[in-house]
Structures are given as structure tokens and as C-alpha cells.
Amino acid sequence: MLDRALALDPANAQTWHERGLLLIDLAGGKPVHLARPVLVKAAADLEHSLRLNPFDPYPSLALADVDDV
């Protein structure tokens, strides 16, 4: 559903942030070799969110979570 929302409005920083958070949740508890590609995509989504809205602090916080999973 988030992919469809991004297709409709790719400039929506909040949606990029939400997809990044979802991917972090999906990676949690998985073996490293399975989680790593998901976490790389999550980090890319969160970084994109930051580029779109550099004044939102939450994607930065979520990026720190990528390293903790």
C-alpha cells in the first residue's frame, strides 16, 4: 500500500519515512543475511525522506534504529 502511495505522490516525505519504519520492523528478528538487504532499503527510504524534508527529526532517529536491528 505504501508503494502505491509513493507512486501517486513521490514527494511525500512522510510516506517514505513510514515505509522505512515498516521495513525496519520487517527486518527485526531475521538472520543477518536476510535482514541486511531489507535494512539497506529502509535506510535509503529514510534518507530520501530526509532529503525531502530536512526539518523533520524523526527519519534521523529511525536511521539510528537501522543499526540496532
C-alpha atoms as one frame of an Amber mdcrd trajectory, in Angstrom:
protein
   0.000   0.000   0.000   2.850   2.404   0.775   4.414   1.620  -2.601   1.189
   2.689  -4.263   1.052   5.884  -2.193   4.627   6.684  -3.231   3.761   6.076
  -6.864   0.951   8.621  -6.551   2.961  11.184  -4.554   6.721  10.542  -4.618
   7.404  13.894  -2.931   5.618  12.868   0.283   8.402  12.677   2.869   6.109
  11.158   5.494   5.304   8.168   3.290   8.999   7.494   2.670   9.505   7.650
   6.434   6.631   5.255   7.103   7.916   2.746   4.549  11.365   2.914   6.122
   9.858   2.164   9.535   7.866  -0.729   8.117  10.993  -2.220   6.574  12.853
  -1.930   9.885  10.019  -3.841  11.558  10.089  -6.493   8.837  13.835  -6.994
   9.274  13.644  -7.409  13.037  14.304 -10.927  14.272  15.528 -12.205  10.914
  19.008 -13.671  10.415  21.571 -11.071   9.357  21.885 -12.363   5.798  18.120
 -11.912   5.302  17.748  -8.664   7.243  20.642  -6.759   5.659  19.041  -6.096
   2.221  15.802  -5.007   3.899  17.692  -2.660   6.221  19.637  -1.166   3.316
  16.320  -0.351   1.614  14.928   1.039   4.881  17.942   3.325   5.260  17.581
   4.513   1.661  13.904   5.331   2.238  14.677   7.231   5.437  17.480   9.174
   3.763  15.119  10.063   0.921  12.586  11.289   3.466  15.280  13.500   4.993
  16.177  14.959   1.608  12.529  15.816   1.003  12.018  17.336   4.465  15.291
  18.075   6.264  13.396  19.735   9.142  11.744  16.501  10.331  13.925  14.917
  13.052  12.186  11.527  13.073  13.797   9.951   9.999  17.196  10.655  11.575
  16.126   8.859  14.722  14.838   5.953  12.673  18.171   5.736  10.838  19.800
   5.078  14.206  17.363   2.179  14.651  18.592   0.615  11.409  21.926  -0.042
  13.129  20.230  -1.511  16.195  18.208  -4.194  14.420
